[in-house]
Amino acid sequence: MVVPSPSPIWTKKTRAVGIPAIDLSLGRPELSELILRASEEYGFFKVTNHGVPKRAVSRLEEEAVEFFAKPVSEKQRAGPAVPFGYGCKNIGPNGDTGELEYLLLHSDPISIVERSKTICSDPSDFSSVVNDYIATVRELTCEILDLLAEGLWLSDKYALSSLIRDRQSDSLLRINHYPPAKDVKNSGWDLSSRLDQHSCGGGNGRVGFGEHSDPQILTLLWSNDVEGLQICLHDGLWIPVPPDPSAFYVMVGDVLQALTNGKLRSVRHRAMANSPKPRMSMVYFGAPPLNAWISPLPELVAPQAPTLYRPFTWGEYKKAMYSLRLSDSRLDLFKIQTSNKIAS
């Protein structure tokens, strides 16, 4: 169900805000249609009645709050994030910065157990909490992808989710902590980060995490009750996303855009850090194995919809991602040129 309308079509009020909300307890034919439509029009939506236990969310949030409350010297023992572990301000290897600190973890249980030894004094408990959370949000991510596959009339309804269920999946968990704006001057945080006026409409404010799209297949995001997340609609308008700790937000990633031959488009988004309260987000990035080949699915290629992207592996795309700035459009590197014109 799309909130607040009882019908399967979101109201003008919801459309104006730009945040479709989908009740996952609906019947399957209607549900797959709603998810497909939201993914086509926005590349973004939130889901309610998602089945992720509150306890799984609250336990990980408690662990994260405890970690980020530690002295800087203790947190730094879990870093630097190259790429996994604790990071502060620096985002990636190309000079991107933000007003945040974070933990980046690979979804592999063994990797989490090893990394936990540098994060807390009780690594077994921390790794158990993280692995439990990842297991349940992975299932939700795969359920959404299976519904999308049905809506797209794919012959193999597991064509998308199987890439994430693969044991070699390169999926990640990122926990972001944005400090209160009032504490910045007294904590050594830099206030110089400003919005790029040419980025999807520009604006003013302190940037927590700059404009970008997620490179993976699908992103599942939970945040606390503090605002800050914004998405960019396909017409270039920035929309603030009201926080809702009872829901998960779903974002189409670059790889899903390539797999669907551009039918679904990854959503550009950013996080502002202007609140007097700390903001926490826990982000699961569903990704394929590094050696998985990515190319438009056959059902989504036709004479009137020719192939837009050349085949590439997730490892190749990931390498390209790390060579660019956060705001750069990475998929452009893999577009097929026809008649001296880049397909769009």
N, C-alpha and C positions, 0 to 999 in steps of 0.2 A: 504494500500500500504506500502511496505517496502522501506524505504528511504535508498539510492538514487535510487534503481532499480525500473523500472516501472513494473516489473514482480512480481508475488507473492512469489518469492524465493529471499532471500537477497543475495547480491553480496559477492564475496570473501573479498572485502574490509570491508564490514559490518561484515562479519563473523570473520575476523581477529580482529576487535575491540570488537566484541561480544555483540553489542547492537542492537537488532532488533527493528525497528520502524514501527509501524502499523497505517495506516490511517483509522480511524473509519468511514469515509464516504464511504468506499467500500461496495459492495454488501454483503449480509449476508452469503451465503455459503462460499465464499472466505474468508471472515473476520473470521468466526469461525474456519476455517482450519488454518489460519495464527496465530491466538491467541493460539490455541491448540499446534501448532508446537513450537512456541516461549516458551510456558510454559513447554513443555516437554524437550526441548533442553537447555534452559537457566534458567527457573524459573523466568524470568525477561524480560521486554520489555518496550518500551515507546509508548504512544499513542498520536496521533495528531488529529486535528479536533474532539476533545473530547466533545465539547458542554458545558464545564464549562465556564460560563461568566468571562471575564477578570476582571470585576468589583468585583466579589465575591472573586477572588484571591487577587487583589490589596488591597481591604478594610481590609482583614484579615492580610495581610503583613504589612500594615500601623499600625494597632493596635499592632501587635507584635513588630515592630521596636520601637514604642513609649514606650511599656512596658519595653523592654530590655535596653532602654536608661536611665531608671530611676536609681537613686542611689540604691546601694545594700540594704540599710536599708528599702527602700520602697518595693523593689521586695520581700524581705523576708517576708513581711506581707502576701503574697500569698502562703507561704510555711509553713513547709516543705512538700514535695511531698510524702505523705504516704497513698495511692500512688498519689493522685491528688493534683494539685497545682504547685507551683514553686520549682524547684530543681536546684542545681548547683554542677557539678562534680560527685556527687554520683549517680550511676545508679543501682537501685534495692537494696535489703537488704544484698547482699553477698559480698560486698567489691569491686564491679566493679566501676571504675571511668573513666571519660573522660574529655576532654577539651571543655566543653560546659555548657550552662545553658538552662533550658527548662521549658515549661508549659505543664503539662499533664492533660487532661480534659476528663471526660466521655461524650459520645455523647448524653446522655439523656438531653433534653432541660431544665428540672427543675434543674438538677445538675449543668448545665452551668450557669443558672441564679444565683444560690446560690454562686458558686465559683467566679463569676464575681465581686461580692461585695468586694472581697479582692484584685482584680487585677487592677481595674481602678476606677477613680472618676465618670465615667458615666457607671455603670454596665449594664443599659438597652441597651445602644448602643453597647457595647462590646458583650453582649450575643446575640443580634440580628445579628451582623456580623458573629459570630461563628456559630450560628444555621443555618444561610443561607448557609454558606460554607459547613457545614456538610451535609445538605440536598442535595446539588447538587453533592458532591463527592460520597455520598452514592448511588445516582442514577447511576452514572457512574460505580461504583464498581459492582452494581447489573447487569448492562447491560453487563459488561465483563464476569461475572459469568454465565449469561444466554447464552452467545455466547460459553463459554467453555462447558456448558451442552449440547448444540447442537453438538459441535465438538466431544464430548464423546459419543454421541448417547444415552443420558439418557432418559428414558421414561418420566420422569418429568423434563421439562426444567427449572423449578424453584426450583429444589431440593437444589441447592447451594445458590441462592440468597435469598430464603425464610428464611434462618438462620440469615441473616443480616437485612432483612425487619421486622423481629419479633420485637414487641414493647419492649421485654425484652432483646434485643441484647446488648451485652457487648462491643460494638465498642468504640474506643477511638480516640481522636485527640491529637497529640503531636506536639508542636512547638519547634524546636531546634534552638538555636543560638550559633554559634561557633565564638568566638571573633577573631579579626585579630592577627596573630602570632606576629606581631611587638609590640602589646600592652601587651603581656602576662607578661613580666618581670615587668612591671609597674602597673599591676592590681591585683597582688596576685595570678595569675593562676600558677599552677604547671606544669613545663616543663618535669617532670620525666616520663610521660606516653610514653611507647615505644611499638612498635609492637612485639608481640610474634613471635619469629622466627619459631615456629612450627605451626603457625596458617595458614593453607592453603597457604603455600609458603613464609610466613614471609615478611620481608622488613624493611625499615627504615622510620622514620617520627614521627610526633606528632599525637597521636591518639585522634580524637574527640569523636568517639563512636566505641567501639571495635567490633571485629568480632562476628556475631551472625546471626541467622535466626529469622524471626518474627513468633511468635507462633500462630497467628490468621489465618483466612481463606485467606484473600487477603489484601495487603497493597497498598495504592495509595499515592504516594509521589510527592510533588512539591517542587522545590528549586529555589533559585535565580540564578544569573549568575556566581556564584563562584564554582569552582571545589572542589572536596573532596570525593564524593561518589565513592566507588569501590565495585565491585561484584566479587565473586569467582566462576569461571566456574566449571562444574562437574569434570573436569580433574585436578583441583587444581590451576589453573592459575588465578591470580588476574588481573582484567581489570578495568581501570579507566573509569568512566562514564562522558562523556562531559556534562556540564550543559546546560539545555534548558528550560528557564522559560515559554516557550509557550506550553510545553508538560507536561504530567504526566507520572511518572514511575510506573510500576506495578510489584509487587513482590508476588510470590507464598509463602504462609505461611505453617507452620507445619500442621495445621488442614486440609488444602486442600490436602496436601500430604497423610494424613491418609484417608481422604474421597475417594481419587482416588486410594487407595491401592498401593501407591508408583509410579503410572504412572506419576504424576507430582511431582517434588521435590522442596522443599522450597530452596530458594537461600540464601547463606551466603553472608553477606555484611558488610561493615564498612564505617566509615566516617573519613577522615583525616582532620587535622586542621592546615595546613601549609601555608595557603594563607595570604597575607598582607591585604586582605579585609575580612570583616565579612561574614560568610555564614549563610543563613537562610533556614530551611526546614520545611515544614508543612506536617505532616504524618497522614493519616487516616488509622486506623487498623480496617478492617471489621471483626467482631467476632460474634459467635452465643450466645444465652442466656447461662447463667451459667449451667442450668440444661439440656441443649441439649445433646443428646447422639451422639457421634462421632464414626462411624464405616465405613469400606469400603462399598461403594455403590454396590448393587447386580450386576449391569451390568459390574463391573470391577473386579469381582471375578470369576475365572474359574479353572478347574483342572490344567491348565498350568500357572495360576496366582493365587495361593492360598492366602487366607487372611493373610496379614502381621501384622496387628495390632489388638489387642483385643479392644472391645468397651470401651469407657471411656466418661465421661462428660467433657464439656469445663471447668467447675469448678474444676474438678479433675486435668485436665492438667495444668490449671493455677496455682494451688497449687504446682504441681511438678516443674513448671517453676520457681517459686519464691524460691524454695529450692536449685537451682543450680546456678552455675556461668553463666555469659553471654554467654561464648563460648561453654558451654556443649551441647551435643546433647540430647535433651529432649525426642524425639520420641523413642529413644532406650529403654526407660523405659516401653514402651507399645508394643514392638514387641512380636510376638508369637514365642516361641521356638519349633522347630520341629526336631526330630532325633538328639537331643543334639546339634543342630546348630541353631543359631539365623538367621531367615530369613533376607535377605537383598535385 
